[in-house]
Amino acid sequence: MRKDHRPAWLKHFQLKLNKRYVQHFIAPELESLGNYPHIVGPRHLRLFGAGIHIGDCLHMACDPDRNVRLIAWPNASGPATIRIGNYCLISPGVKIQAADSVVIGDNCMLAAEASISDSDWHGLYNRLRPFGNATAAVTLGDNVWIGERAIVTKGVSIGNNSVVGAGAVVTSDVPQNVVVAGVPAKIVKHLIPKRRMLKREAMFTDAQHFEATAKELDRYVMGANSLFGWLRQLVAPNKKR
């Protein structure tokens, strides 16, 4: 698709339908869901388990071929928990699995197909018994960025502001203010702690204003689009339109 041919009013109507879908079908499946969630493709979000908490101003994108999966398996001591903080971004194909606890701080960004798991799921010698000693909690600090297809394994703690490069496999703790990459992940760069860092929360100092501004931008960018033109482009795409 070369561009979005929908008229702005149609896009906004579809966004309203998505919001109602989230409130009716997704919110009841969560332990908690904060204010102003924005989920693109909510029908492709897969949830399992009773211990999933999500904070304010979530941005999540789900594709038909890259579902987002949040899975909190029950265990002998009770339900596992997944806690996602405020102002987080979750991209298509992200998978978070907890047998004990996965905690994600505020302002975190998880790129496409990133994977976080707090368990090996089976022992090296007893492969019939799930979880058990193969489980250890995972914690991401605030403003952590996990790159595309990166993997965060059990027992890992990642410090504030740190970045995990695309395709990295994180098997040990990562301090704050560093960039790690590779398999297994190693520190490749140190960030400057005193340098001002712009975080996602800056977009939501007034969440209602942010939403209104986004709608006005749609009306400007999509102002020349028409319902007929959108339908025509669906049936007979043409680069000149």
Secondary structure, DSSP 4 states (H G I P E B T S, - for coil): --S--S-HHHHHHHHHHHHHHIIIIIGGGSSEE-SS-EEESGGGEEEESS-EEE-SS-EEE-BTTB-EEEEE-EETTEE-EEEE-TT-EE-TT-EEEESSEEEE-TT-EE-TT-EEESB-SB-SS--SSBSGGGB--EEE-TT-EEPTT-EE-TT-EE-TT-EE-TT-EE-S-B-SSEEEETTTTEEEEE--TTS----GGGGGTTHHHHHHHHHHHHHHHTTT--HHHHHHHHHS--TT-
